[in-house]
Amino acid sequence: MKRCSILVIGLGYFGQAVVRELVRMGHEVVVIEKNPELVEDFRELVEDLRCADATDENVLRNLGVQHFDACVVATGTDLGNSVLITATLKELGARFIAAKAVTERQAHILEKIGANLIIFPEREAGERLAHQLLLPGRISAYLELDPNWSLEEIEAPKWMVGKTLKDLDLRRKYGVTVIAIKRNGKMIPNPGGEDSILEKDHLLIFGKNEDLERILSM
């Protein structure tokens, strides 16, 4: 995987999660946060961490934001600040801007002024939790790709265990596709028809929401 340079603005809960994962993945991360206490908390994790106010155009200009592969605006509670920061990044030539939004109105404004990707962390977390609560222990992860299609990670149900994907014929019978199998912490991508489902396997299944619900209810 290519090592990317990412600028993250804001160390709220969302920003912290983004930074930790980017560092874990080995990417180059630069962080701007105006709260000195949060800055100190992340000193050991992030090599290049600036205690500054990102609404100040000079702060972003001096960083050379156009050289980063992506910029993440993780400050979403103050609409004025997130809009100002996003607009400034765009004016300074940022290649790709991902911005956190709390409301649809905020998302619409951020898109209008140049954000390439809008993230709703609270809403997405709520949707995942709702799916996991419906079938506790069955759904490990959930990603809605659009209102009708999703990708879910599920523990292999008992009726699949011991059978090959060819035997199960999930695409023809149920309209869903197993795109990967997670077994003992390792990923088996693009499994073939002869691959068997074992007990405790986790399956990454793609399909229409109604078809995924049907699979999980069996």
Buried (B, 14 or more C-beta within 10 A) or exposed (E): EEEBBBBBBBBBEBBBEBBBEBBEEEBBBBBBBBEEEBBEBBEEBBEEBBBBEBBBBEBBEEBEBEEBBBBBBBBBEEBEBBBBBBBBBBBBEBEBBBBBBBEEEBBEBBBEBBBBEBBBBBBEEEBBEEBBEEBEEBBBEBBBEEEEBBBBBBBBBEEBEEEBBEEBEBBEEBBBBBEBBBBEEEEBEEBEEEBBBEEEBBBBBBBBBEBBBBBBEE
